[in-house]
């Protein structure tokens, strides 16, 4: 994707006003003009997604719900695995992003992949779920704790919840967790909030409270065209207790 396309996306991210009375309307306002270059730019912006998908213990004939799954880009990281799953549902509030996900599923001949326009805090599948993922979506959900609780409810006992997202540490982080500087804890939440992306110091602790951790790591990444940036993100994989 060209530099010009990246600039267009950056304009949508940083300068164009986000409009809408409801969260769904604001999401569509934010994403509808970004769809053309969305996946290519997010590949640069959002690290750890490919690694997350590779770490999830998928098995044949399992069911998977991707909350805030957008264009369905996560499917491309594990195409052979997707073909072996029983059912996949991509849930998102942006119709524009879901249309791209539908095209992706048709192009790959995945009739068992469905798209659902719905709220991650309220979505209730009509079947037991083996895997739930949130890939840079918890920071986009105002009631993120409700989305985590909903994931817990829809999972089978022993089911896996996998998350990758930006975050900041608590001021006094518990032992075993990273501790970020005052500047990191102050600047990045304010910077991301302009796009209605809300970094939290509580995501990580609540995930560990709700699920039994299988693996967890914290990392830093640089944002596109910001070579001096150091933004924290984490990868969490846990399972619902039996």
C-alpha positions as CSV (number, residue, x, y, z in Angstrom):
1,X,0.0,0.0,0.0
2,X,1.3,3.5,-1.0
3,X,2.5,6.3,1.3
4,X,-0.4,8.3,0.0
5,X,-2.8,5.7,1.2
6,X,-1.1,5.7,4.6
7,X,-1.5,9.5,4.8
8,X,-5.2,9.2,4.0
9,X,-5.6,6.7,6.9
10,X,-3.6,8.9,9.2
11,X,-5.9,11.8,8.4
12,X,-8.9,9.6,9.3
13,X,-7.2,8.6,12.5
14,X,-6.0,11.9,13.7
15,X,-7.9,14.8,12.1
16,X,-11.3,13.8,10.8
17,X,-14.0,14.3,13.5
18,X,-15.8,11.1,14.7
19,X,-19.5,11.7,14.7
20,X,-22.5,9.7,16.0
21,X,-24.7,9.6,19.1
22,X,-24.3,5.9,19.8
23,X,-21.1,3.8,20.1
24,X,-22.2,1.9,16.9
25,X,-22.6,5.2,14.9
26,X,-19.2,6.5,16.1
27,X,-17.5,3.2,15.2
28,X,-19.0,3.3,11.7
29,X,-18.1,7.0,11.3
30,X,-14.5,6.2,12.3
31,X,-14.0,3.2,10.1
32,X,-16.2,3.6,7.0
33,X,-13.7,5.9,5.2
34,X,-10.7,3.7,6.2
35,X,-11.8,0.4,4.7
36,X,-9.8,0.5,1.5
37,X,-6.4,0.7,3.2
38,X,-7.5,-0.7,6.6
39,X,-5.8,-4.1,6.6
40,X,-2.5,-2.9,5.2
41,X,-2.1,0.0,7.6
42,X,-3.2,-2.0,10.6
43,X,-0.5,-4.6,9.8
44,X,2.0,-1.8,10.6
45,X,0.1,-0.4,13.5
46,X,-1.1,-3.4,15.4
47,X,1.7,-5.9,16.3
48,X,1.3,-9.3,17.9
49,X,-1.8,-10.5,16.0
50,X,-0.1,-13.1,14.0
51,X,1.8,-14.4,17.0
52,X,-1.5,-14.5,19.0
53,X,-3.2,-16.6,16.4
54,X,-0.2,-19.0,16.2
55,X,-0.3,-19.5,20.0
56,X,-4.0,-20.4,20.3
57,X,-4.4,-24.1,20.7
58,X,-7.0,-24.6,17.9
59,X,-8.3,-28.1,17.1
60,X,-10.3,-29.4,14.2
61,X,-14.1,-28.9,14.5
62,X,-13.9,-26.3,17.1
63,X,-16.0,-23.1,17.3
64,X,-14.5,-19.6,17.4
65,X,-15.9,-16.2,18.0
66,X,-13.8,-13.1,17.1
67,X,-15.1,-10.2,19.1
68,X,-14.5,-6.9,17.4
69,X,-13.1,-8.9,14.5
70,X,-13.5,-6.1,11.9
71,X,-12.5,-7.2,8.4
72,X,-11.6,-10.7,9.5
73,X,-7.9,-10.2,9.0
74,X,-7.1,-12.7,11.8
75,X,-8.4,-15.4,9.5
76,X,-5.6,-14.8,7.1
77,X,-3.0,-15.6,9.7
78,X,-4.2,-19.2,10.0
79,X,-6.0,-20.1,6.8
80,X,-5.5,-23.9,7.0
81,X,-6.8,-23.9,10.6
82,X,-9.9,-21.9,9.7
83,X,-10.7,-24.5,7.0
84,X,-10.8,-27.2,9.7
85,X,-13.0,-25.4,12.2
86,X,-16.7,-26.1,12.6
87,X,-18.0,-22.6,12.9
88,X,-16.5,-19.1,13.0
89,X,-18.3,-15.9,13.8
90,X,-16.9,-12.4,13.4
91,X,-18.7,-9.9,15.6
92,X,-18.3,-6.1,15.1
93,X,-20.3,-2.9,15.2
94,X,-18.9,-1.5,11.9
95,X,-21.0,-2.6,8.9
96,X,-18.2,-1.4,6.5
97,X,-15.6,-3.6,8.1
98,X,-17.9,-6.6,8.2
99,X,-18.6,-6.3,4.5
100,X,-14.8,-6.7,3.9
101,X,-14.9,-9.8,6.2
102,X,-17.8,-11.2,4.2
103,X,-15.8,-10.8,1.0
104,X,-12.8,-12.4,2.6
105,X,-14.8,-15.5,3.6
106,X,-16.4,-15.8,0.1
107,X,-13.0,-15.4,-1.6
108,X,-11.5,-18.2,0.5
109,X,-14.7,-20.4,0.2
110,X,-15.3,-20.5,3.9
111,X,-19.1,-21.0,4.2
112,X,-18.8,-21.7,7.9
113,X,-17.5,-18.2,8.5
114,X,-20.3,-15.8,9.5
115,X,-20.3,-12.0,10.2
116,X,-22.5,-10.6,12.9
117,X,-23.2,-6.9,13.4
118,X,-23.5,-6.8,17.1
119,X,-22.2,-5.5,20.5
120,X,-19.4,-7.6,22.0
121,X,-20.8,-6.9,25.5
122,X,-24.2,-8.5,24.5
123,X,-23.6,-11.0,21.8
124,X,-24.9,-14.4,22.8
125,X,-24.1,-17.3,20.4
126,X,-26.6,-20.1,20.1
127,X,-23.9,-22.8,20.5
128,X,-21.1,-23.5,23.0
129,X,-17.8,-21.8,22.0
130,X,-14.3,-23.2,22.2
131,X,-12.3,-20.1,21.4
132,X,-13.0,-16.3,21.8
133,X,-10.5,-13.7,20.7
134,X,-10.2,-9.9,21.1
135,X,-7.6,-8.4,18.8
136,X,-7.1,-4.7,19.6
137,X,-10.8,-4.5,20.3
138,X,-11.0,-4.2,24.1
139,X,-9.5,-0.7,24.0
140,X,-12.3,0.2,21.6
141,X,-15.1,-1.1,23.8
142,X,-16.3,1.4,26.5
143,X,-17.6,-1.4,28.8
144,X,-14.5,-3.6,28.2
145,X,-15.1,-5.5,31.5
146,X,-18.5,-6.4,30.3
147,X,-17.0,-7.8,27.0
148,X,-14.6,-9.9,29.1
149,X,-17.5,-11.2,31.2
150,X,-19.5,-12.0,28.1
151,X,-16.6,-13.9,26.6
152,X,-16.3,-15.9,29.9
153,X,-20.1,-16.7,29.7
154,X,-20.1,-17.9,26.1
155,X,-17.0,-20.2,26.5
156,X,-17.2,-23.9,27.3
157,X,-15.5,-24.9,30.6
158,X,-11.9,-25.2,29.5
159,X,-12.5,-22.8,26.6
160,X,-9.7,-20.4,25.6
161,X,-9.8,-16.6,25.6
162,X,-7.0,-14.8,23.7
163,X,-6.3,-11.1,23.7
164,X,-3.7,-8.8,22.2
165,X,-4.0,-5.0,22.8
166,X,-2.3,-1.8,23.8
167,X,-2.2,-1.0,27.5
168,X,-0.4,0.9,30.3
169,X,0.6,-0.5,33.6
170,X,-0.7,0.5,37.0
171,X,1.3,3.1,38.9
172,X,2.3,0.4,41.4
173,X,2.3,-2.8,39.3
174,X,2.1,-6.1,41.1
175,X,5.1,-8.4,41.1
176,X,5.5,-10.2,37.8
177,X,4.0,-7.3,35.7
178,X,5.9,-4.5,34.0
179,X,5.9,-1.0,35.4
180,X,5.8,1.9,33.0
181,X,7.0,5.5,33.5
182,X,4.8,8.4,34.4
183,X,5.2,9.7,30.8
184,X,4.1,6.4,29.3
185,X,1.1,6.1,31.6
186,X,0.1,9.7,30.9
187,X,0.9,10.4,27.3
188,X,-0.3,7.3,25.5
189,X,-3.8,7.1,27.0
190,X,-4.3,10.8,26.2
191,X,-3.0,10.3,22.6
192,X,-5.1,7.3,21.8
193,X,-8.2,8.7,23.4
194,X,-8.5,11.3,20.6
195,X,-9.6,8.3,18.4
196,X,-11.8,6.8,21.1
197,X,-9.2,4.1,21.9
198,X,-8.9,3.8,25.7
199,X,-5.8,2.3,27.1
200,X,-6.3,0.8,30.5
201,X,-4.2,-0.2,33.4
202,X,-6.8,-2.7,34.5
203,X,-7.2,-4.9,31.4
204,X,-4.4,-7.2,32.3
205,X,-5.3,-7.7,36.0
206,X,-8.9,-8.4,35.2
207,X,-8.0,-10.9,32.5
208,X,-5.8,-12.8,35.1
209,X,-8.7,-12.5,37.6
210,X,-11.3,-14.0,35.2
211,X,-9.2,-16.7,33.4
212,X,-6.4,-19.1,34.3
213,X,-3.4,-17.8,32.3
214,X,-1.8,-20.1,29.8
215,X,0.7,-17.6,28.5
216,X,1.2,-13.8,29.0
217,X,3.8,-11.4,27.7
218,X,4.3,-7.6,27.6
219,X,6.1,-5.9,24.7
220,X,6.8,-2.5,23.2
221,X,6.2,-1.4,19.6
222,X,6.8,1.7,17.4
223,X,3.9,3.4,15.7
224,X,4.1,4.0,11.9
225,X,5.9,7.3,11.1
226,X,6.7,7.8,14.8
227,X,10.2,6.3,15.0
228,X,10.8,7.3,18.6
229,X,7.5,5.9,19.9
230,X,7.5,3.1,22.4
231,X,3.9,1.9,23.0
232,X,3.2,-1.0,25.4
233,X,1.1,-4.0,24.3
234,X,0.4,-7.4,25.7
235,X,-0.5,-10.9,24.6
236,X,-2.7,-12.9,26.9
237,X,-4.0,-16.4,26.5
238,X,-6.1,-18.0,29.3
239,X,-8.8,-20.6,29.7
240,X,-12.1,-20.8,31.6
241,X,-11.7,-23.0,34.6
242,X,-13.2,-26.5,34.3
